[in-house]
Amino acid sequence: MNRSLQPSRLNMTSFAQDGLPLAGTTLLQNMERLAKETQGLDPDLTINWQAKAELRPTAGAPDQDDAVWLHLHAEATLPLICQRCMGPVPTSVEVNQWYRFVATEDIAMAEDDESEEDLLVMAPQFDLLELVEDELLMGLPLVPMHGECPQGAAPEVATDLVPNELAEKPNPFAMLSKLKKK
């Protein structure tokens, strides 16, 4: 039993043989790509995650080694920018997913279409925190918005300037219509 597991450098086979869950809290600022999505609104936020790996017999191949499976659960509430009012909108993001490890990228590509679970390629040192960040990024909404924007949160737009600017510009085809009449 090895409890000195480092989430950024896991030996997945040992982790699965160990059979004990690994859990932690990571600061948002330590996940640079995810932190960029919040535009620095609150870098002290945390991401809670837990992972458990297990060995399962390989289906249809009793002579092969057991497959390594990983269950990941991660959750965070991130302050994204509402695309309506441009104010911060707290957005809950959660990952609850199983992954099966395969030996090579070619195997992953070949089996991907038939697999219900996500496939990952076995590496000597697997970065669990990178997987957490990737999955949370994929779980973000494409267009974050409040259900109903708070009063007064929408920036005012000078709508009277837009029509005047358009009115002042001459129509580029106006000259062509004069030529056509001649």
C-alpha positions in Angstrom: 0.0 0.0 0.0 1.6 3.2 -1.2 0.0 6.4 0.3 2.7 8.7 -1.0 0.9 9.0 -4.3 1.4 12.4 -6.1 -1.6 13.3 -8.3 0.6 14.9 -10.9 2.8 11.8 -11.2 0.7 8.6 -10.7 1.7 5.1 -11.7 -1.8 4.0 -12.6 -1.2 0.3 -12.2 0.1 0.8 -8.7 -2.7 3.2 -7.9 -5.2 0.5 -9.1 -3.5 -2.2 -7.1 -3.5 -0.1 -4.0 -7.3 0.2 -4.3 -7.6 3.2 -2.0 -9.2 6.5 -3.2 -7.1 9.6 -3.7 -8.8 13.0 -2.9 -7.7 16.6 -2.8 -8.4 20.2 -3.2 -6.5 22.2 -5.8 -6.4 26.0 -6.1 -7.9 27.4 -9.3 -4.8 29.4 -9.8 -2.8 26.2 -10.1 -4.9 25.2 -13.2 -3.8 28.0 -15.5 -6.1 27.2 -18.5 -9.1 26.9 -16.3 -8.2 30.1 -14.4 -8.0 32.0 -17.7 -11.7 31.2 -18.2 -12.6 33.1 -15.0 -10.6 36.1 -16.1 -8.9 36.3 -12.7 -12.2 37.0 -10.9 -11.3 34.8 -7.9 -8.0 32.9 -8.2 -8.3 31.6 -4.6 -11.2 29.4 -5.5 -10.7 25.6 -5.1 -11.4 22.6 -7.1 -12.4 19.5 -5.1 -11.7 16.1 -6.7 -11.4 12.5 -5.9 -10.2 9.5 -7.9 -10.2 5.8 -7.5 -8.6 3.3 -9.7 -9.3 -0.4 -10.0 -8.2 -3.5 -12.0 -11.0 -5.2 -14.0 -10.7 -8.3 -16.2 -10.4 -7.5 -19.9 -13.7 -8.5 -21.6 -13.4 -11.3 -24.1 -9.7 -11.8 -23.4 -9.1 -13.9 -20.3 -5.4 -14.4 -21.1 -4.7 -10.7 -21.0 -3.7 -8.6 -17.9 -6.5 -6.9 -16.1 -7.4 -3.4 -17.4 -6.8 -0.3 -15.3 -10.0 1.7 -14.8 -10.2 5.2 -13.2 -13.2 6.9 -11.7 -12.9 10.7 -11.4 -15.3 13.0 -9.6 -14.5 16.7 -9.6 -16.5 19.8 -8.9 -16.1 23.6 -8.7 -18.2 26.7 -8.8 -16.4 29.1 -11.1 -17.2 32.8 -11.7 -17.6 33.1 -15.5 -18.6 36.2 -17.4 -22.3 36.4 -18.3 -22.5 37.0 -22.1 -25.7 39.2 -21.6 -24.7 41.6 -18.9 -21.0 41.1 -18.7 -21.1 40.6 -15.0 -19.8 37.5 -13.1 -22.1 34.5 -13.0 -21.3 31.7 -10.6 -21.2 28.5 -12.7 -21.2 25.0 -11.2 -19.1 22.5 -13.1 -19.0 18.8 -12.2 -17.2 15.7 -13.7 -18.3 12.2 -12.8 -16.7 9.9 -15.3 -15.1 6.4 -15.8 -12.0 6.0 -17.9 -10.3 2.8 -19.2 -6.6 2.8 -19.8 -5.2 1.2 -23.0 -1.6 0.5 -24.0 -1.2 2.8 -27.1 -2.8 5.6 -28.9 -3.6 3.3 -31.8 -5.6 1.0 -29.6 -7.5 4.0 -28.2 -8.3 5.2 -31.7 -9.4 1.7 -32.8 -11.6 1.1 -29.7 -13.0 4.6 -29.2 -16.1 4.3 -31.4 -17.3 1.0 -29.7 -16.5 2.1 -26.1 -19.0 3.7 -23.9 -16.3 4.8 -21.5 -13.5 7.3 -22.3 -10.2 5.8 -23.2 -6.9 7.1 -22.0 -3.4 5.9 -22.9 -1.3 4.4 -20.2 1.8 6.5 -19.3 4.6 5.8 -16.9 3.5 8.9 -14.9 -0.1 10.0 -15.3 -1.1 13.5 -14.5 -4.4 13.3 -12.7 -4.6 17.0 -12.2 -4.3 17.7 -15.9 -7.2 15.3 -16.5 -9.3 17.2 -13.9 -8.5 20.5 -15.6 -9.3 19.1 -19.1 -12.6 17.6 -18.0 -13.7 20.8 -16.1 -12.8 22.9 -19.2 -14.9 20.6 -21.4 -17.8 20.9 -18.9 -17.9 24.7 -19.1 -20.9 26.2 -20.8 -20.2 27.6 -24.3 -22.2 30.8 -23.5 -22.3 31.4 -19.7 -25.4 33.5 -18.7 -27.5 34.3 -15.7 -30.9 32.8 -15.7 -32.1 36.4 -15.2 -29.5 39.1 -15.2 -29.4 41.4 -12.1 -31.0 44.8 -12.5 -28.7 47.5 -13.7 -25.9 45.0 -14.6 -26.2 45.4 -18.3 -23.8 48.0 -19.7 -25.5 50.8 -21.4 -25.1 51.0 -25.2 -25.2 54.3 -27.0 -27.8 53.2 -29.5 -28.4 56.7 -30.8 -24.8 56.8 -32.2 -25.1 53.7 -34.4 -28.0 54.9 -36.6 -26.4 58.4 -37.0 -23.1 56.9 -38.1 -24.8 54.7 -40.6 -26.9 57.7 -41.9 -23.8 59.8 -42.5 -22.1 57.2 -44.7 -23.0 57.4 -48.3 -24.4 54.4 -50.0 -21.6 53.0 -52.2 -24.2 51.9 -54.8 -25.9 55.3 -55.0 -23.6 56.4 -57.9 -24.4 53.3 -59.8 -28.1 54.0 -59.7 -27.5 57.5 -61.2 -25.5 55.9 -64.1 -28.2 53.4 -64.8 -30.8 56.2 -65.3 -28.7 57.9 -68.0 
